[in-house]
């Protein structure tokens, strides 16, 4: 039997979107309180009773989140156009090699707007 576990992380960061049309409000520097969900799917281990220890999941994800926290995202290598979609893909590429079973990354830019990245 498989189960999907989900753990949330948060970070604060500034950015601007260089590819939007002239006059678009996101062209100006602004910031967000981002929320990131990391979803991992796998079999439930019959001994431990879990897919993955949440402590181990956090140990894999937090260093990646720390690279974004309190940063100007446009200055982070690989994020010249830091949309929610691009941030999610950036996180995906760093976590996929170390988290077998990674199914999706959800990046919440605001309380009502999010992007879902699947491999």
C-alpha positions in Angstrom: 0.0 0.0 0.0 1.3 3.5 -0.9 0.8 6.8 0.9 1.6 10.3 0.1 3.2 12.5 2.8 3.3 16.3 2.6 5.4 18.7 4.6 5.2 22.5 4.4 8.0 25.0 4.6 8.0 28.8 4.5 10.4 31.5 3.4 10.4 35.3 3.0 11.9 36.8 -0.2 11.9 39.7 -2.6 11.8 39.5 -6.3 10.7 41.2 -9.5 9.6 39.7 -12.8 11.7 41.0 -15.7 9.6 39.3 -18.5 6.3 41.0 -17.7 4.9 43.8 -19.9 6.0 47.4 -19.2 3.9 48.8 -16.4 3.0 45.5 -14.9 3.1 45.8 -11.1 5.3 42.7 -10.7 8.0 44.4 -12.7 8.7 46.4 -9.5 10.6 44.9 -6.6 8.2 43.4 -4.1 8.2 40.5 -1.6 6.2 37.5 -0.6 5.8 35.2 2.4 6.1 32.0 0.4 4.8 28.6 1.5 6.1 25.4 -0.1 4.6 22.0 0.1 6.7 19.0 -0.7 4.8 15.8 -1.6 6.4 12.3 -1.5 4.7 9.1 -2.5 5.8 5.6 -1.5 5.0 2.4 0.1 4.3 2.3 3.8 7.2 0.5 5.5 5.7 -2.4 7.5 8.2 -1.9 10.3 8.3 1.9 10.8 4.8 2.5 9.5 5.8 5.5 7.4 6.8 6.4 3.9 9.6 8.5 5.0 10.5 10.0 8.4 9.3 13.6 8.5 12.6 14.5 10.2 14.5 13.0 7.2 12.3 14.9 4.8 12.9 18.2 6.6 16.7 17.5 6.6 16.6 17.1 2.8 14.4 20.1 2.1 15.4 22.8 4.6 18.9 23.4 3.1 17.2 24.2 -0.2 14.7 26.5 1.4 17.5 28.2 3.2 19.0 29.2 -0.1 15.9 31.2 -0.9 15.0 32.6 2.6 15.5 36.4 3.0 17.1 36.7 -0.5 16.5 38.7 -3.6 15.4 35.7 -5.7 16.6 37.3 -9.0 20.1 37.1 -7.6 19.9 33.3 -6.7 21.7 31.4 -9.4 19.2 29.7 -11.7 16.3 32.1 -10.9 16.6 35.1 -13.2 12.8 35.1 -13.7 11.5 33.9 -10.3 7.9 33.2 -10.9 6.1 30.7 -8.6 6.4 28.2 -11.4 10.2 28.8 -11.9 10.8 28.7 -8.1 9.0 25.3 -7.9 11.0 23.9 -10.8 14.2 25.2 -9.2 13.3 23.4 -5.9 12.2 20.3 -7.8 15.6 20.0 -9.6 17.4 20.1 -6.2 15.2 17.7 -4.4 14.4 15.1 -7.0 17.8 13.4 -6.8 17.6 13.0 -3.0 13.9 12.3 -2.5 12.8 9.2 -4.3 9.0 9.3 -4.6 8.9 13.1 -5.0 5.6 13.7 -6.7 5.1 17.5 -6.6 6.2 20.8 -5.3 3.5 23.4 -4.5 4.7 27.0 -4.2 2.2 29.4 -2.6 3.0 33.0 -3.6 0.0 34.4 -1.7 -2.8 32.9 0.4 -4.8 32.4 -2.8 -2.3 31.9 -5.6 0.0 28.8 -6.1 1.8 26.8 -8.7 2.1 23.0 -8.7 5.2 21.4 -10.2 5.2 17.7 -11.1 8.1 15.8 -12.6 
